[in-house]
């Protein structure tokens, strides 16, 4: 591991200050927040401005905002992102923690498509595969994604007279009942599915957001009923939420504390 370069670290500290507040700062603001010498801040600000990382705010002399260069770097980063690849890495980390099957899925029409999957090592586990398609209303990932849609879009995909297929006796088959379930999911921020797509499996799921804040996928943990309990569900809900936040951050989403 190489040595950290203090000047570079300080320059990055300055750039990261612009993530908070109204996005503008003066040199005295930076001195106060970072407890750096005024001369050092002046040199760093001058350098960052010369390279278009920050620019002066029009009509506010001595005040700066982010320039075009961070946007260009962020755009290039976003272009190189691969949701499936990033999802597979996060799913692997979550699965190593709980030793249950973890999926990442996207919504297509009224179905979900699993784009990443890591299996449990238990002999008794959920059997599935990346690329598999299932009715969204029967799965925790699907209900999480449906709950994230604007109401007009949800209605266009699942109108009030829609016929919802049942995969098990526990599947939701009435659009009105589905809407009630989705309202609860929006309130909690977590989706739970109990034996609705598989009579022997229950799942929890959390939303994955991109850099704009839009929900683009969901991460779920699937558990055979022999290992399912209220305590286990609560534990996995927290783990799914944590994994979804990690994947969202990899996609450029900034989580506000």
N, C-alpha and C positions, 0 to 999 in steps of 0.2 A: 504494500500500500504506500503510494507516494505521499509526500508532504503537501498539505493544503497551502495554497498561496494566499497570504493575508489580504493583499490588494484585491484579488479576484473575489474572495469571500465577502469583502466589504462592498464591492460593487454589486454583487448579487443581493446582499442584504438591502441595499438601497432600492433596487428594482422591486423586490418583494414587498417593500413598504407601500408601493402603489396599489397593491391588491386590497388595501383597507381604506376606509373613509370614503371621500368623494373622488379619490383617484388623482388628487393633485397635492403637491408638496413644495415647500420652499427649502432652501438650504438650511435655514435655522430650524425648520421642522425636523430635518434629517439629523442635524447635530443633536437635537434634544432626544429624539427617539433612539438613536444608536449610540449616543454618548461617544461620538468621535470628535477629534479636533476639527475646528472650522477649516483649517488649511487643507486637511485630508479630504473633507467633504467637498470643498470647492474644486479640488483637482479631479476627484471622481465624477462629480456632476458635469464638469467641463468635458471630460473624456466621454461619458455616456451620451451627452448631447451631440458631440462631434460625430459619434457613430450612429446617431438617430435612434438610440434606445430610449431617450427621453427628449421632449421638446418643450419650449416655453409655451405657457398658456396665453393665447391671444388676449391682449388687454389687461394682463396681470403680470407685470414685470417681476422677475425673480421667482415666479412660480412655474412648476413643471408638471407635465403629465407624460404618460408612456408615449413613445414614438412608434413609427411604423415597423421598426425592426423586430420587436417582440411579437407583433402580429404575424409577420412573415414567418418567423420561426415556429410559432404555434400552428399556423396553417400547414406548414410542411410536416410537422409532427402529426397533425390530424390526418393528413393524406396517407401517412404510412401506417396508420392504425389498422389492425385486423381484429374485428370483434371476436371472431371464432378463436383466433390464436390467443388473444388476451384472456378470453373467457376460459379457455382450456387451462391456462396457467393458474388462474384464480380458483377454478373448480378443483384442480389438483390440490391446492393448498387447503381449501375448505374440507375436502374429503380426507386429507391426512389428519385433520384435527378431529373430525367426528367419526371417521370410518363408516360413512354411509354414502350412498350413490348421490352424486351432485350433477345437476344439469344446468346449462344456460340455453335459453330458448328465445326465439323471436316470434312475432305475430305476423301471419300472412292470411289475410281474409278473416275467416272465423276459426282458423286452425293455428296451432303452434308448431314450429319446427325446431327440433333440438339441434343446436349448432356446436355444442360442446358437452362432453360427458366424461365423468371419472367414476369408476365402479368402487363399491365397497369391497373389502377383502373378506367379509363374512361369507360363510357358505350359503346362508339364506339372505338373499338380497334381491333388489329390483333388477329385472333384465330388460334392457332397452338398448338403443343405439343412436349415435349422432346421425342426423338426417331423418329420423323418424318424425312422422306428422300425426298429431292427435287433435281432436276437437278442443278448442280453447276452453270451453265452459266446463270441461271435465277435469281440468288440471289446475294445480295451484299457480304454475307459471302463466297459464292462459288467462285465468281469472285476474291475476295481477296486471297483466297487459291490457285486458279489456277494461279493467277499472281505471286505467290511466288514460283512456281515450276521452276526448271531448264528447259530450252527450249526443250532439248531432251525428258524429261519426259512429258512435256505438249503435245508435238507432238504425243507421243505414246498413250496418253489418248484421245486426240482430234486431229486426223489427219486432213489434209486439206480437205478431202472428207467426213468428218463426217456429219451426219444428226443430227442437233440440234433441239430438240423438242421445240415447242412454248407453253408456258403456258398462255400467253396473247398476244394481237396484238403488244405489245411493246417488247416482248422477242427477244433477239438476236438469229438468226437462221443460220447465215453464219459464219464458222470458221474464215474467214478473218476479218470480223467485230468484232468478239470476240477478236482476237489478237490485234486489234487496241485499243479496250477498255482496255485490260489487260496492254498494254504498258502505257496507261495514268494512270492506277491504280498504277503501279510500280513507276511512276514518282511522284505521289502525296502521296502515302502511305496510301490512303483511297479509299474505293470502295463505289460507290453510285449506287443504283438500283431504277429506277422510274417506278413503275407499271409493272414490268417485270415478277413477279411471282404471283401477285395479282393485279387486275385492280384498286383496291381502296387503295393500300398501297405503300409507298416508304420506302427505308431503306438505312442506312449507315453502313459501317463495317470497322474494323481495325484489323491488324494482331496480333496474340498472339504467342510469342516465348518461347522456352524452354531454359534451361541453356546453351545449345550449340549455341543459336542464331537462330536455325531452327524454321520456322513458323510451328506450330503444330495445330493451331486452329484460329478462327476469332470470334470477338465479334461484334454483330450488334444491332442497335436500329431501330425498325420498327414503322412507323407513318402513320395513316390514312391520306388520301389526304386532308381531311377537316382541318387538323392541320399542313399541310406541306407548307413551303415557303422557299425562298432562305435564309432568316435570320435564320429560324428554322433549316434548313439543316446545315448551318455553325456552329451553336451552338451544334448540335448533333454530328457533325463530331469531334469536339474537345472533347466532352464527351466520345464518343466511343474510341477515341485514348487514352484518359486518363485511361479508364477502361481496355483497352487492355494492357497498360503498367503495370497497377497494377496486372493484372492476370499473365503477363509475369514474373514480379518480384516474385510472389508467386511460380512460377515454377522454380525459380533459375536464371532467366535471369538478367543480370546486365546492366541497362540502362546507357550509357555513355553520360554525359551532353555535 
